[in-house]
Amino acid sequence: MKYLVLLFGALGLSACVCTDPRDAPNIIAKASPINCDHRQAIPEQAIKEQVKGWVLLAYSLNNDGFPIEMEVIDSNPKGYFEDIALSTYSSCQFVTTGHIEANERLMMNLDFNYATLQPYSSVYAQQ
């Protein structure tokens, strides 16, 4: 009986991926990527565990529209999508959708969905 309880407990824990259910922050768009393949793959671990999430990136743009000093500001859940978000978007060229001051820090929120194997929506914006 003791082993049966342990077995069901272990199965229940392995079936549940406990993540913080925080929603992605709302952001006003100021730039969006162009000239890049931003159909990044979802990491295999996220697909196996059926994890959805988001990553919030901050960056500045150089005079040619390429990001400089791109970094992860926040993500949910942690440890799944940060690397793919940085590697995909750090080489993209961006076009502004509004006035941007010199050295202004912009933000981009990326949502990921394991079911579609790519982000299910993206919002590009300023902090």
OpenMM code with the backbone's topology and positions (N, CA, C; nanometers):
from openmm import Vec3, app, unit

residues = "MET LYS TYR LEU VAL LEU LEU PHE GLY ALA LEU GLY LEU SER ALA CYS VAL CYS THR ASP PRO ARG ASP ALA PRO ASN ILE ILE ALA LYS ALA SER PRO ILE ASN CYS ASP HIS ARG GLN ALA ILE PRO GLU GLN ALA ILE LYS GLU GLN VAL LYS GLY TRP VAL LEU LEU ALA TYR SER LEU ASN ASN ASP GLY PHE PRO ILE GLU MET GLU VAL ILE ASP SER ASN PRO LYS GLY TYR PHE GLU ASP ILE ALA LEU SER THR TYR SER SER CYS GLN PHE VAL THR THR GLY HIS ILE GLU ALA ASN GLU ARG LEU MET MET ASN LEU ASP PHE ASN TYR ALA THR LEU GLN PRO TYR SER SER VAL TYR ALA GLN GLN".split()
positions = [
    Vec3(0.0835, -0.1185, 0.0000),
    Vec3(0.0000, 0.0000, 0.0000),
    Vec3(0.0886, 0.1257, 0.0000),
    Vec3(0.1954, 0.1211, 0.0826),
    Vec3(0.2865, 0.2345, 0.0915),
    Vec3(0.3488, 0.2632, -0.0451),
    Vec3(0.3855, 0.1596, -0.1188),
    Vec3(0.4474, 0.1768, -0.2500),
    Vec3(0.3464, 0.2276, -0.3527),
    Vec3(0.2234, 0.1860, -0.3386),
    Vec3(0.1184, 0.2323, -0.4283),
    Vec3(0.0959, 0.3831, -0.4121),
    Vec3(0.0959, 0.4305, -0.2892),
    Vec3(0.0799, 0.5734, -0.2621),
    Vec3(0.1995, 0.6502, -0.3188),
    Vec3(0.3196, 0.5980, -0.3010),
    Vec3(0.4384, 0.6631, -0.3550),
    Vec3(0.4358, 0.6668, -0.5078),
    Vec3(0.3899, 0.5576, -0.5696),
    Vec3(0.3824, 0.5517, -0.7149),
    Vec3(0.2859, 0.6564, -0.7687),
    Vec3(0.1656, 0.6647, -0.7107),
    Vec3(0.0675, 0.7638, -0.7575),
    Vec3(0.1161, 0.9060, -0.7307),
    Vec3(0.1829, 0.9270, -0.6201),
    Vec3(0.2379, 1.0592, -0.5903),
    Vec3(0.3439, 1.0996, -0.6910),
    Vec3(0.4328, 1.0055, -0.7257),
    Vec3(0.5377, 1.0347, -0.8235),
    Vec3(0.4783, 1.0609, -0.9613),
    Vec3(0.3786, 0.9837, -1.0013),
    Vec3(0.3130, 1.0056, -1.1301),
    Vec3(0.2433, 1.1408, -1.1341),
    Vec3(0.1792, 1.1769, -1.0271),
    Vec3(0.1111, 1.3061, -1.0214),
    Vec3(0.2082, 1.4215, -1.0322),
    Vec3(0.3230, 1.4114, -0.9666),
    Vec3(0.4230, 1.5176, -0.9730),
    Vec3(0.4882, 1.5253, -1.1098),
    Vec3(0.5141, 1.4112, -1.1717),
    Vec3(0.5793, 1.4132, -1.3023),
    Vec3(0.4865, 1.4650, -1.4114),
    Vec3(0.3572, 1.4531, -1.3937),
    Vec3(0.2624, 1.5000, -1.4937),
    Vec3(0.2357, 1.6496, -1.4828),
    Vec3(0.2733, 1.7094, -1.3715),
    Vec3(0.2460, 1.8505, -1.3470),
    Vec3(0.3736, 1.9317, -1.3625),
    Vec3(0.3744, 2.0234, -1.4568),
    Vec3(0.4852, 2.1172, -1.4676),
    Vec3(0.4385, 2.2424, -1.3961),
    Vec3(0.4906, 2.2638, -1.2775),
    Vec3(0.4468, 2.3770, -1.1971),
    Vec3(0.5231, 2.5017, -1.2385),
    Vec3(0.4532, 2.5966, -1.2954),
    Vec3(0.5137, 2.7217, -1.3368),
    Vec3(0.4325, 2.8368, -1.2802),
    Vec3(0.4988, 2.9479, -1.2661),
    Vec3(0.4339, 3.0693, -1.2208),
    Vec3(0.3400, 3.1154, -1.3319),
    Vec3(0.2111, 3.1309, -1.3056),
    Vec3(0.1169, 3.1639, -1.4126),
    Vec3(0.1115, 3.3130, -1.4487),
    Vec3(0.2165, 3.3869, -1.4211),
    Vec3(0.2147, 3.5298, -1.4517),
    Vec3(0.1928, 3.5540, -1.6001),
    Vec3(0.1132, 3.6547, -1.6301),
    Vec3(0.0936, 3.6966, -1.7686),
    Vec3(0.2112, 3.7825, -1.8122),
    Vec3(0.2331, 3.7864, -1.9414),
    Vec3(0.3377, 3.8726, -1.9970),
    Vec3(0.2972, 4.0180, -1.9785),
    Vec3(0.3942, 4.1057, -1.9566),
    Vec3(0.3616, 4.2477, -1.9403),
    Vec3(0.3066, 4.3090, -2.0691),
    Vec3(0.2193, 4.4055, -2.0539),
    Vec3(0.1664, 4.4786, -2.1695),
    Vec3(0.2658, 4.5876, -2.2075),
    Vec3(0.2935, 4.5978, -2.3364),
    Vec3(0.3964, 4.6896, -2.3841),
    Vec3(0.3450, 4.7630, -2.5078),
    Vec3(0.3840, 4.8892, -2.5235),
    Vec3(0.3463, 4.9694, -2.6397),
    Vec3(0.4531, 4.9533, -2.7479),
    Vec3(0.4116, 4.9191, -2.8687),
    Vec3(0.5053, 4.8905, -2.9779),
    Vec3(0.5791, 5.0155, -3.0244),
    Vec3(0.7125, 5.0055, -3.0406),
    Vec3(0.7941, 5.1134, -3.0965),
    Vec3(0.8848, 5.0631, -3.2088),
    Vec3(0.9058, 4.9317, -3.2202),
    Vec3(0.9902, 4.8745, -3.3256),
    Vec3(0.9499, 4.7296, -3.3483),
    Vec3(0.9722, 4.6813, -3.4706),
    Vec3(0.9444, 4.5410, -3.4993),
    Vec3(1.0532, 4.4858, -3.5909),
    Vec3(1.0806, 4.3557, -3.5816),
    Vec3(1.1893, 4.2968, -3.6599),
    Vec3(1.1526, 4.2809, -3.8071),
    Vec3(1.2527, 4.3021, -3.8912),
    Vec3(1.2413, 4.2769, -4.0348),
    Vec3(1.3693, 4.2052, -4.0761),
    Vec3(1.3731, 4.1531, -4.1948),
    Vec3(1.4947, 4.0886, -4.2480),
    Vec3(1.5537, 3.9851, -4.1527),
    Vec3(1.4672, 3.9022, -4.0991),
    Vec3(1.5174, 3.7930, -4.0151),
    Vec3(1.4142, 3.6810, -4.0137),
    Vec3(1.4611, 3.5630, -3.9793),
    Vec3(1.3717, 3.4489, -3.9656),
    Vec3(1.3373, 3.4373, -3.8184),
    Vec3(1.2243, 3.4955, -3.7780),
    Vec3(1.1875, 3.4894, -3.6370),
    Vec3(1.0853, 3.3803, -3.6084),
    Vec3(1.0899, 3.2738, -3.6893),
    Vec3(1.0070, 3.1563, -3.6641),
    Vec3(1.0903, 3.0530, -3.5885),
    Vec3(1.1417, 3.0921, -3.4729),
    Vec3(1.2303, 3.0044, -3.3980),
    Vec3(1.1578, 2.8798, -3.3478),
    Vec3(1.2335, 2.7758, -3.3299),
    Vec3(1.1788, 2.6504, -3.2790),
    Vec3(1.1635, 2.6590, -3.1275),
    Vec3(1.0676, 2.5872, -3.0780),
    Vec3(1.0499, 2.5752, -2.9338),
    Vec3(1.1483, 2.4688, -2.8848),
    Vec3(1.2195, 2.4932, -2.7739),
    Vec3(1.3117, 2.3912, -2.7223),
    Vec3(1.2406, 2.2580, -2.6977),
    Vec3(1.3108, 2.1495, -2.7261),
    Vec3(1.2535, 2.0150, -2.7137),
    Vec3(1.1979, 1.9879, -2.5740),
    Vec3(1.2670, 2.0368, -2.4706),
    Vec3(1.2212, 2.0160, -2.3335),
    Vec3(1.0837, 2.0802, -2.3115),
    Vec3(1.0620, 2.1979, -2.3680),
    Vec3(0.9325, 2.2651, -2.3536),
    Vec3(0.8219, 2.1876, -2.4246),
    Vec3(0.8539, 2.1281, -2.5381),
    Vec3(0.7558, 2.0481, -2.6103),
    Vec3(0.7204, 1.9229, -2.5306),
    Vec3(0.8234, 1.8544, -2.4800),
    Vec3(0.7999, 1.7325, -2.4008),
    Vec3(0.7137, 1.7606, -2.2786),
    Vec3(0.7420, 1.8729, -2.2130),
    Vec3(0.6707, 1.9066, -2.0900),
    Vec3(0.5465, 1.9917, -2.1161),
    Vec3(0.5175, 2.0193, -2.2426),
    Vec3(0.4018, 2.0992, -2.2830),
    Vec3(0.3976, 2.2329, -2.2088),
    Vec3(0.5093, 2.3037, -2.2142),
    Vec3(0.5233, 2.4309, -2.1442),
    Vec3(0.5038, 2.5459, -2.2412),
    Vec3(0.4196, 2.6401, -2.2044),
    Vec3(0.4031, 2.7657, -2.2769),
    Vec3(0.4688, 2.8741, -2.1920),
    Vec3(0.5110, 2.9821, -2.2554),
    Vec3(0.5716, 3.0880, -2.1763),
    Vec3(0.5992, 3.2122, -2.2574),
    Vec3(0.6732, 3.3044, -2.1966),
    Vec3(0.7085, 3.4297, -2.2617),
    Vec3(0.8454, 3.4764, -2.2138),
    Vec3(0.9058, 3.5618, -2.2965),
    Vec3(1.0356, 3.6219, -2.2646),
    Vec3(1.0260, 3.7706, -2.2954),
    Vec3(1.0743, 3.8525, -2.2043),
    Vec3(1.0791, 3.9971, -2.2221),
    Vec3(1.2244, 4.0368, -2.2465),
    Vec3(1.2513, 4.0917, -2.3668),
    Vec3(1.3863, 4.1334, -2.4043),
    Vec3(1.3954, 4.2854, -2.4038),
    Vec3(1.5116, 4.3387, -2.3660),
    Vec3(1.5396, 4.4823, -2.3741),
    Vec3(1.6588, 4.5009, -2.4664),
    Vec3(1.6582, 4.6114, -2.5414),
    Vec3(1.7653, 4.6364, -2.6372),
    Vec3(1.7624, 4.7826, -2.6798),
    Vec3(1.8700, 4.8267, -2.7416),
    Vec3(1.8762, 4.9556, -2.8091),
    Vec3(1.9014, 4.9257, -2.9557),
    Vec3(1.8782, 5.0235, -3.0420),
    Vec3(1.9032, 5.0057, -3.1850),
    Vec3(2.0178, 5.0951, -3.2293),
    Vec3(2.1037, 5.0417, -3.3172),
    Vec3(2.2066, 5.1265, -3.3775),
    Vec3(2.1445, 5.2029, -3.4945),
    Vec3(2.2248, 5.2828, -3.5631),
    Vec3(2.1727, 5.3662, -3.6732),
    Vec3(2.1167, 5.2847, -3.7892),
    Vec3(2.1605, 5.1598, -3.8037),
    Vec3(2.1132, 5.0738, -3.9119),
    Vec3(1.9925, 4.9885, -3.8720),
    Vec3(1.9459, 5.0026, -3.7480),
    Vec3(1.8290, 4.9276, -3.7026),
    Vec3(1.8593, 4.7916, -3.6425),
    Vec3(1.9868, 4.7626, -3.6148),
    Vec3(2.0219, 4.6352, -3.5529),
    Vec3(2.0312, 4.6522, -3.4010),
    Vec3(1.9892, 4.5504, -3.3251),
    Vec3(1.9906, 4.5622, -3.1794),
    Vec3(2.1319, 4.5583, -3.1224),
    Vec3(2.1513, 4.6365, -3.0196),
    Vec3(2.2764, 4.6323, -2.9432),
    Vec3(2.2400, 4.6127, -2.7965),
    Vec3(2.3254, 4.5425, -2.7277),
    Vec3(2.3057, 4.5149, -2.5847),
    Vec3(2.1694, 4.4521, -2.5555),
    Vec3(2.1299, 4.3530, -2.6357),
    Vec3(2.0032, 4.2831, -2.6120),
    Vec3(2.0202, 4.1924, -2.4910),
    Vec3(1.9209, 4.1950, -2.4025),
    Vec3(1.9260, 4.1128, -2.2816),
    Vec3(1.7869, 4.0699, -2.2389),
    Vec3(1.7816, 3.9603, -2.1639),
    Vec3(1.6558, 3.9118, -2.1078),
    Vec3(1.6281, 3.9903, -1.9802),
    Vec3(1.5109, 4.0518, -1.9735),
    Vec3(1.4686, 4.1258, -1.8546),
    Vec3(1.3877, 4.0360, -1.7619),
    Vec3(1.3015, 3.9535, -1.8200),
    Vec3(1.2167, 3.8647, -1.7412),
    Vec3(1.1691, 3.7525, -1.8316),
    Vec3(1.1236, 3.6448, -1.7725),
    Vec3(1.0664, 3.5339, -1.8483),
    Vec3(0.9794, 3.4501, -1.7566),
    Vec3(0.8913, 3.3750, -1.8180),
    Vec3(0.8055, 3.2860, -1.7419),
    Vec3(0.7648, 3.1690, -1.8316),
    Vec3(0.7959, 3.0470, -1.7916),
    Vec3(0.8784, 3.0058, -1.6796),
    Vec3(1.0265, 3.0278, -1.7097),
    Vec3(1.1043, 3.0355, -1.6087),
    Vec3(1.2485, 3.0567, -1.6232),
    Vec3(1.3150, 2.9306, -1.6796),
    Vec3(1.4162, 2.9520, -1.7655),
    Vec3(1.4995, 2.8425, -1.8111),
    Vec3(1.4561, 2.7693, -1.9367),
    Vec3(1.3486, 2.8111, -2.0018),
    Vec3(1.3033, 2.7406, -2.1208),
    Vec3(1.3320, 2.8162, -2.2505),
    Vec3(1.2972, 2.9430, -2.2566),
    Vec3(1.2929, 3.0139, -2.3844),
    Vec3(1.3941, 3.1281, -2.3985),
    Vec3(1.4691, 3.1593, -2.2957),
    Vec3(1.5578, 3.2754, -2.2979),
    Vec3(1.6651, 3.2656, -2.4066),
    Vec3(1.7331, 3.1522, -2.4153),
    Vec3(1.8426, 3.1371, -2.5121),
    Vec3(1.7934, 3.1466, -2.6557),
    Vec3(1.6825, 3.0820, -2.6876),
    Vec3(1.6317, 3.0849, -2.8243),
    Vec3(1.5820, 3.2244, -2.8605),
    Vec3(1.5246, 3.2960, -2.7662),
    Vec3(1.4785, 3.4330, -2.7930),
    Vec3(1.5978, 3.5231, -2.8246),
    Vec3(1.7028, 3.5149, -2.7442),
    Vec3(1.8218, 3.5975, -2.7686),
    Vec3(1.8904, 3.5614, -2.8990),
    Vec3(1.9103, 3.4335, -2.9245),
    Vec3(1.9830, 3.3940, -3.0454),
    Vec3(1.9047, 3.4270, -3.1722),
    Vec3(1.7740, 3.4205, -3.1667),
    Vec3(1.6923, 3.4496, -3.2851),
    Vec3(1.6859, 3.5989, -3.3146),
    Vec3(1.6605, 3.6810, -3.2147),
    Vec3(1.6325, 3.8224, -3.2398),
    Vec3(1.7543, 3.9134, -3.2314),
    Vec3(1.8652, 3.8678, -3.1759),
    Vec3(1.9823, 3.9558, -3.1640),
    Vec3(2.0456, 3.9891, -3.2985),
    Vec3(2.0184, 3.9110, -3.4020),
    Vec3(2.0753, 3.9396, -3.5344),
    Vec3(1.9739, 3.9994, -3.6319),
    Vec3(1.8519, 4.0248, -3.5882),
    Vec3(1.7484, 4.0822, -3.6745),
    Vec3(1.7682, 4.2324, -3.6914),
    Vec3(1.7269, 4.2814, -3.8052),
    Vec3(1.7193, 4.4260, -3.8238),
    Vec3(1.5776, 4.4677, -3.7849),
    Vec3(1.5639, 4.5855, -3.7242),
    Vec3(1.4346, 4.6344, -3.6782),
    Vec3(1.3971, 4.7622, -3.7521),
    Vec3(1.2679, 4.7848, -3.7641),
    Vec3(1.2159, 4.9097, -3.8178),
    Vec3(1.1326, 4.9730, -3.7066),
    Vec3(1.1469, 5.1042, -3.6903),
    Vec3(1.0737, 5.1721, -3.5838),
    Vec3(0.9311, 5.2008, -3.6265),
    Vec3(0.8426, 5.1993, -3.5298),
    Vec3(0.7020, 5.2305, -3.5549),
    Vec3(0.6641, 5.3635, -3.4910),
    Vec3(0.7606, 5.4306, -3.4343),
    Vec3(0.7391, 5.5598, -3.3707),
    Vec3(0.8729, 5.6266, -3.3496),
    Vec3(0.8720, 5.7450, -3.2906),
    Vec3(0.9967, 5.8174, -3.2652),
    Vec3(1.0747, 5.7477, -3.1541),
    Vec3(1.2025, 5.7268, -3.1781),
    Vec3(1.2903, 5.6649, -3.0785),
    Vec3(1.4075, 5.7587, -3.0544),
    Vec3(1.4317, 5.7897, -2.9289),
    Vec3(1.5440, 5.8753, -2.8897),
    Vec3(1.6746, 5.7974, -2.9034),
    Vec3(1.7853, 5.8690, -2.9173),
    Vec3(1.9176, 5.8047, -2.9214),
    Vec3(1.9393, 5.7272, -2.7917),
    Vec3(1.9879, 5.6068, -2.8028),
    Vec3(2.0160, 5.5177, -2.6891),
    Vec3(1.8932, 5.4788, -2.6076),
    Vec3(1.7748, 5.4970, -2.6626),
    Vec3(1.6525, 5.4580, -2.5917),
    Vec3(1.6477, 5.3058, -2.5798),
    Vec3(1.6123, 5.2568, -2.4606),
    Vec3(1.5972, 5.1128, -2.4400),
    Vec3(1.4564, 5.0723, -2.4809),
    Vec3(1.4477, 4.9774, -2.5729),
    Vec3(1.3204, 4.9248, -2.6196),
    Vec3(1.2975, 4.7891, -2.5564),
    Vec3(1.1738, 4.7440, -2.5594),
    Vec3(1.1428, 4.6118, -2.5063),
    Vec3(1.0601, 4.5348, -2.6084),
    Vec3(1.0769, 4.4043, -2.6057),
    Vec3(1.0052, 4.3141, -2.6953),
    Vec3(0.9592, 4.1956, -2.6123),
    Vec3(0.8306, 4.1666, -2.6195),
    Vec3(0.7751, 4.0531, -2.5474),
    Vec3(0.7441, 3.9420, -2.6469),
    Vec3(0.7965, 3.8227, -2.6220),
    Vec3(0.7745, 3.7074, -2.7093),
    Vec3(0.6986, 3.6005, -2.6334),
    Vec3(0.5889, 3.5545, -2.6903),
    Vec3(0.5122, 3.4458, -2.6317),
    Vec3(0.5430, 3.3177, -2.7069),
    Vec3(0.5569, 3.2080, -2.6351),
    Vec3(0.5890, 3.0783, -2.6933),
    Vec3(0.4799, 2.9779, -2.6609),
    Vec3(0.4479, 2.8931, -2.7597),
    Vec3(0.3450, 2.7919, -2.7442),
    Vec3(0.3975, 2.6620, -2.8047),
    Vec3(0.4140, 2.5593, -2.7230),
    Vec3(0.4684, 2.4320, -2.7703),
    Vec3(0.3815, 2.3690, -2.8786),
    Vec3(0.2530, 2.3985, -2.8806),
    Vec3(0.1617, 2.3338, -2.9755),
    Vec3(0.1848, 2.3804, -3.1192),
    Vec3(0.2297, 2.5035, -3.1377),
    Vec3(0.2507, 2.5547, -3.2721),
    Vec3(0.3976, 2.5514, -3.3130),
    Vec3(0.4851, 2.5148, -3.2235),
    Vec3(0.6292, 2.5070, -3.2470),
    Vec3(0.6902, 2.6409, -3.2876),
    Vec3(0.6248, 2.7489, -3.2511),
    Vec3(0.6768, 2.8825, -3.2761),
    Vec3(0.6016, 2.9798, -3.1851),
    Vec3(0.6478, 3.1043, -3.1738),
    Vec3(0.5738, 3.1985, -3.0886),
    Vec3(0.4313, 3.2140, -3.1405),
    Vec3(0.3343, 3.2214, -3.0490),
    Vec3(0.1977, 3.2377, -3.0942),
    Vec3(0.1575, 3.3830, -3.1051),
    Vec3(0.2341, 3.4755, -3.0490),
    Vec3(0.2135, 3.6174, -3.0740),
    Vec3(0.3377, 3.6910, -3.0276),
    Vec3(0.3610, 3.8052, -3.0827),
    Vec3(0.4758, 3.8848, -3.0435),
    Vec3(0.4354, 4.0315, -3.0390),
    Vec3(0.4876, 4.0999, -2.9416),
    Vec3(0.4635, 4.2428, -2.9274),
    Vec3(0.5997, 4.3075, -2.9117),
    Vec3(0.6252, 4.4106, -2.9867),
    Vec3(0.7533, 4.4782, -2.9835),
    Vec3(0.7300, 4.6168, -2.9253),
    Vec3(0.8151, 4.6578, -2.8296),
    Vec3(0.7797, 4.7814, -2.7643),
    Vec3(0.8859, 4.8468, -2.6798),
    Vec3(0.8467, 4.9618, -2.6289),
    Vec3(0.9296, 5.0407, -2.5393),
    Vec3(0.8869, 5.0131, -2.3955),
    Vec3(0.9819, 5.0299, -2.3043),
    Vec3(0.9553, 5.0110, -2.1619),
    Vec3(0.8603, 5.1154, -2.1120),
] * unit.nanometer
topology = app.Topology()
chain = topology.addChain("A")
for resn in residues:
    res = topology.addResidue(resn, chain)
    for name in ("N", "CA", "C"):
        topology.addAtom(name, app.Element.getBySymbol(name[0]), res)
